[in-house]
């Protein structure tokens, strides 16, 4: 890749990440509602990502089937990670995450990803917090060690 082309791509990725963070901040305070995905009305962690995607890109790459709060434990399939990979590619390890990235979390290393959020800065992320709302939380060690993969959004 030539220097100009590389510089243009890097600028495009940075601008996309800035737009992702600005857009997801607009969801702060949205009440937690299982399976919902409407800003200001309600969402769960997947609904936050779905609604954000619609806001940025227009239509979702796929619509998930109905799911229960314990879907990941019951099925044993890593459906959240598989859907992220279909939409965003293979992703990258947490060590390479950047603001604007989608983060997937698993409660234990032998469990499928069960939670999602957006890295908003080097030490913070935005997510739908069960029984509360969309909040910006510190990426403390107890959260950081649960990150199973990070994904960059496609350039806008």
SVG drawing of the C-alpha trace seen along z (x, -y; Angstrom):
<svg xmlns="http://www.w3.org/2000/svg" viewBox="-39 -12 43 38">
<polyline fill="none" stroke="black" stroke-width="0.4" points="0.0,0.0 1.4,-3.4 1.9,-6.1 -1.0,-8.2 -3.4,-5.3 -2.3,-4.0 -2.7,-7.5 -6.2,-7.9 -7.2,-4.5 -5.9,-5.3 -7.7,-8.6 -10.9,-6.8 -10.6,-4.3 -10.0,-7.0 -13.0,-9.0 -15.2,-6.0 -14.1,-5.2 -14.8,-8.8 -18.3,-8.6 -19.0,-5.2 -18.0,-6.7 -20.0,-9.9 -23.1,-7.8 -22.9,-5.3 -22.7,-8.2 -26.1,-9.3 -27.5,-6.0 -26.3,-6.8 -29.3,-6.6 -31.4,-4.4 -33.2,-2.0 -32.3,1.7 -34.9,3.8 -34.3,7.4 -34.3,7.8 -35.1,4.2 -32.9,2.0 -34.3,-1.6 -32.4,-4.6 -34.1,-6.3 -36.7,-3.6 -34.8,-0.5 -32.1,2.0 -30.0,4.8 -26.3,5.1 -27.0,6.8 -29.8,4.3 -27.3,1.4 -25.0,2.8 -27.9,3.4 -29.4,0.0 -25.9,-1.7 -25.4,0.3 -28.7,-0.9 -27.9,-4.5 -24.5,-4.3 -25.1,-2.0 -28.9,-2.0 -29.8,1.7 -28.5,4.5 -26.4,7.3 -28.7,9.8 -31.5,9.8 -31.1,12.3 -33.8,14.7 -35.6,14.3 -33.3,15.1 -33.7,15.7 -31.4,14.1 -29.6,17.4 -29.3,18.2 -25.5,18.5 -25.4,20.9 -28.2,23.0 -27.0,23.4 -23.3,23.5 -22.8,22.0 -20.7,18.9 -23.5,17.2 -22.6,13.7 -19.0,14.1 -20.0,15.9 -22.4,13.1 -19.7,10.5 -17.3,12.4 -19.8,12.6 -20.5,8.9 -17.0,7.6 -14.4,10.2 -12.1,12.1 -11.5,9.3 -8.4,8.8 -7.2,9.6 -8.0,7.2 -4.4,6.0 -5.0,4.3 -8.4,2.7 -9.0,-0.9 -11.7,-3.4 -14.7,-2.7 -14.2,1.1 -16.9,3.6 -15.9,5.7 -17.2,9.1 -17.1,10.5 -17.4,14.0 -17.9,14.6 -15.5,17.6 -12.9,18.7 -14.8,21.9 -18.1,20.1 -19.4,18.3 -19.4,14.5 -22.4,13.2 -22.0,9.4 -21.0,6.6 -20.0,3.0 -18.1,0.3 -14.7,-0.9 -15.2,-4.7 -11.6,-5.6 -8.5,-3.8 -10.0,-2.9 -13.8,-3.1 -16.6,-1.3 -20.3,-1.9 -22.7,1.0 -26.3,1.8 -26.1,2.7 -28.8,5.2 -31.5,3.9 -30.2,0.3 -29.4,-1.5 -26.8,-2.2 -23.8,-3.4 -20.2,-4.3 -18.1,-2.1 -14.4,-1.9 -12.7,1.0 -11.5,2.3 -9.5,5.6 -12.7,7.6 -14.1,6.4 -10.8,6.4 -10.0,10.0 -13.4,11.1 -12.8,9.6 -12.7,12.4 -12.4,10.4 -12.5,6.8 -13.8,5.9 -13.5,2.7 -16.5,1.3 -16.4,1.0 -15.3,-2.4 -18.2,-4.9"/>
</svg>
